[in-house]
Amino acid sequence: MGLLHFLPHLNAVLNATSTILVLMAFTFIRAGRPVAHRRTMIAAIAVSAVFLVSYLTYHFTAPVFKFPGTGWIVPVYYAMLISHVFLAVVVTPMIAITAWRGLRAWRGGEGLADRTANFARHRAIARWTLPIWLYVTVTGVVIYVTLYHVYARPPG
């Protein structure tokens, strides 16, 4: 299996892993475990960064192909794909800002008022970042399953 055939499968695994890590981090923060939350979010960001490199590598080198489905699934697929791509572009800087605010709040050397303000700003954007990030990672896996398993092109 060549690199171009391997990358979509790797991308799906990375997307699924990101989904799991983000959900774990959310569970940790809800359970009052901020250190576990921070470590898990750093892992989620790292996995997502590897995904982004792999995804871009694939899409800059692979040929473009038309979705092979017919009927009602075509508009459903393209609506999901378009929303997935649009929200992926939107959420990427949101993830960076959310992480930056969270890490600044953890960093020492600032006064309590600054740390409290950074946590508040982190939580405010995280409320938007979380559902969008989850939508993007989950739809990424759904798109992969649709293209490579449900409507798989014959080999060759």
Backbone bond lengths (Angstrom), bond angles and torsions (degrees), N, CA, C in turn:
res aa  C-N    CA-C-N  psi(-1)  N-CA   C-N-CA  omega(-1)  CA-C   N-CA-C  phi
1 M - - - 1.453 - - 1.525 107.59 -
2 G 1.318 116.95 122.30 1.446 122.12 179.66 1.511 112.03 -75.87
3 L 1.338 115.46 168.97 1.455 121.17 -178.04 1.527 111.88 -57.82
4 L 1.334 117.34 -42.27 1.469 119.61 -178.94 1.523 112.60 -65.23
5 H 1.324 116.69 -26.91 1.467 119.51 178.14 1.529 111.03 -85.03
6 F 1.325 116.77 -24.56 1.457 121.96 -177.74 1.525 112.94 -82.58
7 L 1.339 117.35 -37.12 1.468 121.25 -172.48 1.531 115.08 -58.97
8 P 1.333 120.24 -41.36 1.474 117.67 178.05 1.529 112.78 -59.26
9 H 1.324 116.81 -36.42 1.466 120.80 179.08 1.532 110.31 -69.38
10 L 1.329 115.91 -42.78 1.458 120.34 176.02 1.526 110.20 -60.99
11 N 1.329 116.72 -44.15 1.459 120.78 -179.72 1.529 111.68 -59.81
12 A 1.313 116.84 -39.67 1.469 120.32 178.74 1.526 110.60 -65.43
13 V 1.316 116.71 -41.44 1.468 120.25 178.55 1.531 109.90 -64.52
14 L 1.322 117.06 -42.59 1.466 120.73 179.15 1.531 111.02 -64.89
15 N 1.327 117.33 -40.48 1.465 120.98 176.89 1.524 111.07 -63.13
16 A 1.313 116.68 -45.64 1.463 120.49 179.45 1.524 110.74 -63.60
17 T 1.330 116.45 -39.77 1.455 120.82 178.29 1.525 110.65 -64.08
18 S 1.328 116.90 -41.70 1.465 120.59 176.63 1.524 110.76 -60.26
19 T 1.318 116.91 -43.27 1.470 120.94 178.72 1.522 110.25 -57.50
20 I 1.317 116.39 -49.03 1.464 121.14 -178.10 1.530 110.86 -62.71
21 L 1.333 116.57 -44.76 1.462 119.91 -179.25 1.529 112.07 -64.11
22 V 1.324 117.60 -42.01 1.464 120.62 179.12 1.535 110.34 -64.28
23 L 1.320 117.03 -41.73 1.467 120.02 177.60 1.526 111.36 -65.28
24 M 1.328 116.87 -39.30 1.467 120.33 176.66 1.533 110.32 -62.71
25 A 1.327 116.69 -44.99 1.465 120.69 -179.26 1.527 111.04 -62.03
26 F 1.326 115.96 -40.21 1.464 120.34 177.49 1.535 110.05 -62.33
27 T 1.327 115.73 -42.79 1.464 120.27 178.11 1.525 110.71 -62.77
28 F 1.315 116.78 -41.77 1.465 120.35 179.62 1.527 111.79 -62.55
29 I 1.312 118.02 -44.20 1.462 119.06 -177.63 1.521 110.40 -69.37
30 R 1.320 117.02 -34.94 1.475 120.64 177.06 1.530 110.88 -67.25
31 A 1.336 116.56 -29.54 1.468 121.36 -179.77 1.534 111.72 -86.49
32 G 1.334 116.87 3.17 1.455 119.93 179.47 1.516 113.63 75.37
33 R 1.331 116.17 32.14 1.473 121.50 179.73 1.533 109.05 -116.30
34 P 1.332 117.32 73.31 1.469 120.71 -173.91 1.523 114.50 -64.20
35 V 1.320 118.47 -33.06 1.474 119.66 179.81 1.530 109.72 -67.28
36 A 1.330 117.47 -44.64 1.469 120.87 176.97 1.524 110.10 -63.42
37 H 1.333 116.84 -38.60 1.463 121.65 177.38 1.533 110.10 -59.55
38 R 1.324 115.90 -50.12 1.467 120.30 -177.86 1.527 111.18 -61.47
39 R 1.307 117.41 -46.19 1.475 120.67 -179.81 1.525 111.82 -63.21
40 T 1.317 116.42 -40.60 1.464 120.38 -179.37 1.523 110.98 -69.93
41 M 1.323 117.07 -37.40 1.468 119.70 177.43 1.528 110.93 -66.81
42 I 1.311 117.35 -38.36 1.470 120.06 176.63 1.522 109.48 -62.22
43 A 1.326 117.04 -40.92 1.471 120.73 176.89 1.530 110.60 -64.28
44 A 1.331 117.28 -41.76 1.471 120.88 179.11 1.523 111.03 -62.68
45 I 1.320 116.63 -40.63 1.466 120.50 178.75 1.521 110.27 -67.27
46 A 1.321 117.55 -40.18 1.466 120.80 178.34 1.527 110.99 -63.33
47 V 1.333 116.89 -45.52 1.472 120.80 178.43 1.526 110.02 -62.82
48 S 1.317 116.81 -41.31 1.463 120.39 179.18 1.529 111.60 -65.99
49 A 1.316 117.42 -34.57 1.466 120.65 177.31 1.529 110.69 -67.21
50 V 1.325 117.20 -41.63 1.464 120.70 175.68 1.523 109.62 -63.07
51 F 1.338 116.37 -42.05 1.457 120.20 176.27 1.531 110.79 -57.00
52 L 1.319 117.11 -47.73 1.459 120.74 -176.79 1.529 111.26 -60.03
53 V 1.312 117.10 -42.64 1.476 120.44 177.69 1.527 110.14 -63.24
54 S 1.323 116.79 -45.94 1.467 121.17 -179.60 1.528 110.82 -64.62
55 Y 1.321 116.76 -42.88 1.460 122.12 -179.63 1.528 110.75 -61.81
56 L 1.323 115.98 -48.38 1.466 119.58 -179.57 1.523 111.38 -65.73
57 T 1.324 117.18 -39.04 1.469 120.78 176.12 1.522 110.26 -57.83
58 Y 1.326 115.64 -47.14 1.460 119.87 -179.78 1.524 111.48 -62.30
59 H 1.331 116.59 -49.76 1.468 119.40 -173.20 1.527 114.12 -74.82
60 F 1.328 117.39 -17.48 1.463 119.28 174.58 1.525 112.06 -87.45
61 T 1.333 117.49 -11.32 1.465 120.24 -177.56 1.522 113.96 -118.90
62 A 1.319 118.46 -21.77 1.466 121.21 -176.68 1.522 110.19 -85.98
63 P 1.314 116.61 149.35 1.467 118.81 174.89 1.527 110.52 -70.09
64 V 1.325 115.52 150.12 1.457 121.24 177.56 1.527 107.64 -81.78
65 F 1.318 116.68 137.60 1.458 118.93 176.85 1.516 109.78 -133.67
66 K 1.305 114.79 155.51 1.462 122.89 -178.75 1.527 109.18 -84.18
67 F 1.326 115.45 141.62 1.459 120.46 177.28 1.528 109.12 -60.03
68 P 1.342 118.18 126.32 1.469 120.66 -173.44 1.533 115.62 -82.70
69 G 1.319 118.20 -3.82 1.465 119.75 -178.67 1.517 112.12 -70.61
70 T 1.338 115.20 164.37 1.464 121.27 177.21 1.526 108.75 -135.61
71 G 1.326 115.33 160.07 1.458 120.11 176.12 1.517 112.74 81.80
72 W 1.327 115.55 -148.22 1.463 122.97 -174.00 1.516 113.26 -62.21
73 I 1.324 117.64 -25.76 1.464 120.35 -176.46 1.530 111.88 -69.07
74 V 1.326 118.03 -26.04 1.467 120.92 -177.17 1.531 111.23 -61.53
75 P 1.344 119.91 -54.79 1.470 117.59 178.69 1.530 112.96 -65.73
76 V 1.321 116.95 -32.74 1.467 120.09 177.53 1.533 109.66 -63.77
77 Y 1.332 116.13 -47.15 1.462 121.20 -179.95 1.532 110.80 -60.60
78 Y 1.331 117.10 -49.27 1.469 119.44 -177.21 1.525 112.15 -68.23
79 A 1.316 118.64 -33.77 1.469 120.68 175.16 1.531 110.07 -63.09
80 M 1.330 115.62 -43.66 1.454 119.60 178.05 1.527 110.57 -65.80
81 L 1.331 117.50 -44.27 1.458 121.36 -179.05 1.530 111.60 -62.48
82 I 1.319 116.82 -46.11 1.464 120.72 -178.44 1.531 110.57 -64.60
83 S 1.337 116.74 -45.06 1.469 119.09 178.84 1.526 110.56 -65.35
84 H 1.319 116.98 -37.28 1.469 121.79 178.32 1.532 110.55 -61.77
85 V 1.306 117.55 -49.89 1.467 121.48 -178.20 1.526 110.47 -65.42
86 F 1.327 116.64 -46.77 1.468 120.33 179.92 1.525 110.86 -58.55
87 L 1.327 116.61 -49.14 1.461 119.66 -177.72 1.530 112.13 -70.85
88 A 1.326 117.92 -28.09 1.472 120.30 174.94 1.526 110.14 -63.73
89 V 1.322 116.35 -40.96 1.465 120.60 177.76 1.532 109.89 -66.22
90 V 1.307 117.01 -41.16 1.468 121.66 -179.12 1.525 111.07 -68.00
91 V 1.332 117.71 -43.72 1.465 120.23 -171.87 1.530 112.84 -76.82
92 T 1.315 118.67 -21.80 1.465 119.61 -177.60 1.533 112.01 -58.61
93 P 1.336 119.44 -52.93 1.467 117.12 176.40 1.535 112.74 -68.44
94 M 1.336 117.12 -28.50 1.466 119.43 177.41 1.527 110.69 -62.92
95 I 1.333 116.83 -39.95 1.466 120.93 177.93 1.525 109.42 -62.21
96 A 1.321 116.29 -45.14 1.469 120.04 -179.64 1.533 111.06 -61.80
97 I 1.322 117.28 -44.51 1.470 121.12 -179.53 1.531 110.51 -65.94
98 T 1.324 116.09 -43.86 1.464 120.67 -179.89 1.523 110.22 -61.10
99 A 1.324 116.77 -45.99 1.462 120.95 179.83 1.530 110.82 -64.78
100 W 1.318 116.75 -43.71 1.457 121.07 179.78 1.527 110.78 -58.40
101 R 1.317 116.26 -46.36 1.469 119.95 -179.56 1.531 111.07 -64.81
102 G 1.322 116.58 -40.89 1.461 119.59 178.59 1.518 112.14 -65.46
103 L 1.323 116.80 -42.83 1.466 120.05 -179.73 1.533 111.74 -69.42
104 R 1.317 117.56 -36.11 1.474 120.36 177.05 1.523 110.75 -63.85
105 A 1.319 116.01 -35.54 1.457 119.47 179.52 1.532 110.82 -68.58
106 W 1.327 117.28 -30.43 1.468 121.76 179.19 1.517 112.21 -79.34
107 R 1.311 115.97 -28.39 1.456 121.15 -174.43 1.524 110.90 -63.61
108 G 1.304 115.51 140.29 1.463 120.42 178.16 1.516 111.07 -79.79
109 G 1.319 116.40 173.15 1.445 121.11 174.49 1.517 114.38 93.95
110 E 1.307 118.05 -10.46 1.461 120.77 177.49 1.519 108.54 -102.84
111 G 1.287 115.60 158.78 1.454 119.77 177.68 1.518 111.15 -72.07
112 L 1.303 115.49 162.60 1.465 121.28 -179.61 1.518 111.68 -59.03
113 A 1.322 117.13 -38.58 1.470 120.23 -179.77 1.527 110.90 -63.58
114 D 1.342 117.33 -40.33 1.471 120.64 178.55 1.526 110.87 -67.03
115 R 1.321 116.62 -42.68 1.467 120.01 179.31 1.520 110.81 -63.80
116 T 1.317 116.57 -42.52 1.468 121.03 179.33 1.527 110.18 -63.28
117 A 1.315 117.03 -42.12 1.470 120.94 178.50 1.527 110.53 -64.55
118 N 1.332 117.13 -41.02 1.472 119.98 178.68 1.520 111.39 -64.78
119 F 1.329 117.84 -40.51 1.465 120.01 176.72 1.525 110.55 -62.86
120 A 1.324 116.72 -41.87 1.469 120.05 179.59 1.525 110.47 -63.59
121 R 1.319 117.47 -42.66 1.466 121.19 178.52 1.535 110.27 -66.99
122 H 1.335 116.53 -37.34 1.471 121.17 176.82 1.529 110.01 -61.47
123 R 1.308 116.75 -50.20 1.475 120.39 -179.62 1.519 111.72 -61.98
124 A 1.320 116.99 -38.60 1.469 120.74 -177.56 1.527 111.57 -62.12
125 I 1.325 117.84 -43.66 1.474 119.38 179.74 1.524 111.24 -81.82
126 A 1.344 117.18 -29.91 1.473 120.17 -179.86 1.523 111.12 -62.28
127 R 1.313 117.31 -30.45 1.475 121.05 178.49 1.521 111.96 -62.60
128 W 1.329 116.22 -27.46 1.464 121.42 176.86 1.526 110.90 -92.62
129 T 1.317 116.04 -39.05 1.467 120.85 -176.14 1.527 111.32 -63.82
130 L 1.320 117.20 -45.49 1.467 121.62 -176.53 1.529 113.23 -54.13
131 P 1.330 120.28 -56.98 1.473 117.91 -176.98 1.524 113.36 -66.21
132 I 1.329 116.89 -33.67 1.469 118.63 178.96 1.519 110.03 -68.98
133 W 1.332 117.22 -44.26 1.469 121.49 178.86 1.528 109.59 -60.25
134 L 1.318 117.05 -44.51 1.471 119.67 178.55 1.530 111.46 -63.65
135 Y 1.322 117.70 -42.26 1.465 120.21 177.79 1.525 110.31 -58.50
136 V 1.321 116.70 -45.06 1.467 120.73 -177.73 1.529 110.93 -65.29
137 T 1.321 118.02 -44.09 1.468 118.87 -178.17 1.531 111.55 -70.15
138 V 1.320 116.90 -40.15 1.474 119.55 -179.64 1.527 110.58 -68.46
139 T 1.330 117.54 -46.10 1.466 118.78 178.96 1.526 111.16 -66.01
140 G 1.323 117.72 -29.13 1.465 119.90 174.60 1.522 111.31 -60.12
141 V 1.318 116.66 -42.85 1.468 120.77 178.06 1.526 110.21 -68.80
142 V 1.335 117.59 -40.93 1.472 120.82 178.83 1.529 110.44 -62.65
143 I 1.320 117.30 -42.03 1.472 121.04 177.88 1.521 109.97 -62.78
144 Y 1.319 116.71 -43.29 1.469 120.57 177.57 1.531 110.70 -59.36
145 V 1.320 117.28 -49.99 1.476 120.58 -179.46 1.524 110.04 -60.30
146 T 1.321 116.65 -41.88 1.467 120.82 179.93 1.525 110.94 -61.98
147 L 1.327 117.08 -47.80 1.469 120.80 -176.24 1.523 114.23 -74.70
148 Y 1.321 116.92 -40.46 1.458 120.05 -169.70 1.519 114.51 -104.08
149 H 1.321 117.13 -4.78 1.457 118.89 178.80 1.529 112.15 -129.63
150 V 1.327 117.45 -51.49 1.468 119.60 -178.72 1.523 110.79 -72.89
151 Y 1.338 116.51 -46.45 1.474 121.15 -179.04 1.521 110.24 -115.93
152 A 1.299 116.37 43.85 1.470 120.94 -177.48 1.515 110.76 -63.77
153 R 1.332 114.13 136.85 1.465 119.37 175.05 1.519 108.96 -78.56
154 P 1.328 117.37 145.43 1.458 118.75 177.95 1.527 110.39 -62.64
155 P 1.334 118.00 145.30 1.467 120.16 179.98 1.523 111.34 -60.84
156 G 1.324 114.19 149.61 1.461 118.42 174.34 1.412 113.56 113.12
